[in-house]
Amino acid sequence: MKTRKKYPSSEGIPLQKKYGQFFLRDSSVTNAILEGLPLKDASVFEIGCGDGFLTKAILSHPVAQLHVFEIDPAWAGTVAQSCKDSRLTMHVTDFLQVTQDQLVQSTSWVVLSNLPYHLTFPILHKIKEFGDLVPAGAFMMQEEVAQKIVKLRGKGYGYVSLFFQYYFDWKLLSKVQPTSFFPEPKVFSRLISFVRKKNVIPIPEEKEFWRFIRLCFAHPRRTLRNNLSQTHLDTNLFKSEVLDLRSQQMSMKDFLNLWDIVRPEFMRQG
């Protein structure tokens, strides 16, 4: 009978695989996360404190306040006890359930997190929803995901690249080895920082536009003609030379031009 492998524990507290808990163990990495961010007198929130490795590093800087959103009550309690600092407020909650009302005490926040790999995109979408309330921050995420976010063309370029580049400016920072974590993940990670773009031009029927983009990238290496032929859209609306392009060859400006043409029909079809 095969013995089921147990997930590791730290400080006597079992780690929860369902929460994607990989704890930082490299101070040079935490220094790289904090470097260059406007932390003096800043309001900061951290998504998932784990055992507090990054939390303590943040509190070693002259931040005005630090709010931590931690879903695991065992670690939330442990970190709150070990970090006796009046600037720290611990919230035992799922960050994806946090509302803007919980952040309104500050005009703007810096966000920092060693992101759970499986929740990277939901969390990034949540940050986007907060608007100007969160103008900057830095994340640790899976290397492959970070590369997709900053991609401008070719393999890996797609909906994720277009969406997050439209609202944020991104900067790749250090590549981080698995040995920087406990337990060690099976992939490399990447530090990446962002600044929210100002004066982003609203996209007409924005929600439907991004749904259209997903259709265009249904099969990224196929031509636009092949992707849209799987829909009810009239491909005769577009020039033949455009339809012969792969979506991975097209820029945001190209897709916005297509949207101007196809939007009335797309909206009619729902």
C-alpha positions, -999 to +999 in steps of 0.1 A: +000+000+000+014+034-011+020+058+018+005+092+011+031+119+012+024+146+039+027+182+031+054+199+052+050+219+084+068+250+097+071+260+133+048+230+141+020+244+120+010+222+090+012+240+057-020+240+037-014+229+001-048+242-009-036+277-001-004+274-022+019+280+008+055+284-002+073+305+024+103+328+015+135+320+032+159+344+014+164+379+028+180+390-004+147+383-022+127+403+003+152+432-001+147+430-038+109+431-034+110+462-013+138+480-032+126+510-052+091+511-038+078+543-022+076+529+014+083+560+035+051+569+053+032+546+029+001+526+035+009+490+026-011+458+024+003+423+020-017+394+006-009+363+025+017+367+052+026+330+056+050+328+085+057+365+084+091+365+066+081+393+043+059+410+069+088+416+092+109+429+063+081+454+055+079+466+091+116+472+092+109+501+068+093+534+078+058+525+065+028+543+080+007+512+083+006+476+072-026+456+067-022+419+061-049+397+046-042+361+055-067+333+049-051+307+073-061+316+109-032+296+123-005+317+106-025+349+110-024+344+148+012+334+149+024+364+129+002+388+148+018+375+180+054+376+167+051+411+152+042+433+181+039+465+161+012+492+163+013+497+125+002+461+118-034+452+113-042+415+107-073+405+087-081+368+088-099+366+055-097+356+018-083+386-001-106+379-030-135+388-007-120+421+004-140+452-006-128+487-013-145+498+019-118+479+038-091+501+022-107+535+022-089+548+052-060+555+029-060+575-004-036+550-020-019+517-011+012+499-021+005+461-024+031+434-018+028+397-020+044+364-025+013+353-045-002+318-044+006+305-078-029+292-085-046+325-075-023+349-094-048+360-121-078+363-098-057+385-074-044+406-103-079+411-115-089+422-080-061+447-079-073+461-112-108+465-098-095+487-070-085+514-095-064+543-083-067+531-047-037+507-055-013+526-078+018+505-073+032+473-059+054+442-064+046+405-065+064+372-065+048+349-091+056+319-113+083+328-139+062+315-168+032+337-157+054+368-153+068+363-188+033+361-203+023+393-186+052+413-202+052+396-236+047+418-267+045+393-295+049+356-303+046+325-281+031+332-247+016+365-259-022+366-255-052+378-235-032+380-203-005+402-219-030+426-235-052+429-205-026+436-179-004+457-201-034+480-209-039+490-173-004+486-158+033+492-166+053+461-156+090+457-148+106+423-144+129+421-114+150+392-100+144+356-111+141+335-080+153+299-075+131+272-058+157+270-030+146+304-018+114+289-005+102+263+020+089+239+008+107+242-026+083+246-055+090+227-087+092+259-108+113+291-108+096+323-096+100+360-106+097+393-088+077+418-109+067+453-100+039+474-115+027+510-117-009+516-127-012+537-159-028+571-156-055+584-180-062+550-195-086+555-224-119+537-217-127+509-242-163+510-255-182+480-241-151+470-222-163+437-208-174+425-242-141+437-258-121+414-236-145+385-244-138+392-280-100+391-273-104+357-257-121+345-289-093+358-310-068+339-289-088+307-287-060+290-306-031+315-305-011+300-333-040+298-357-049+327-380-076+352-369-097+338-397-096+303-382-103+315-347-133+337-357-147+311-380-156+292-349-180+320-339-211+335-355-192+367-364-191+377-401-155+375-411-163+395-443-162+426-421-124+423-420-097+427-447-083+394-460-047+404-450-059+410-414-077+376-413-045+359-424-026+371-394-021+351-362-034+368-331+001+366-317+013+390-344-012+417-336-009+447-312-035+462-289-040+490-314-048+463-341-074+447-318-090+480-309-093+488-346-110+454-352-133+461-322-145+494-339-155+473-369-171+443-352-185+458-321-221+465-334-225+430-346-208+415-315-232+434-292-263+424-313-253+387-309-246+390-272 
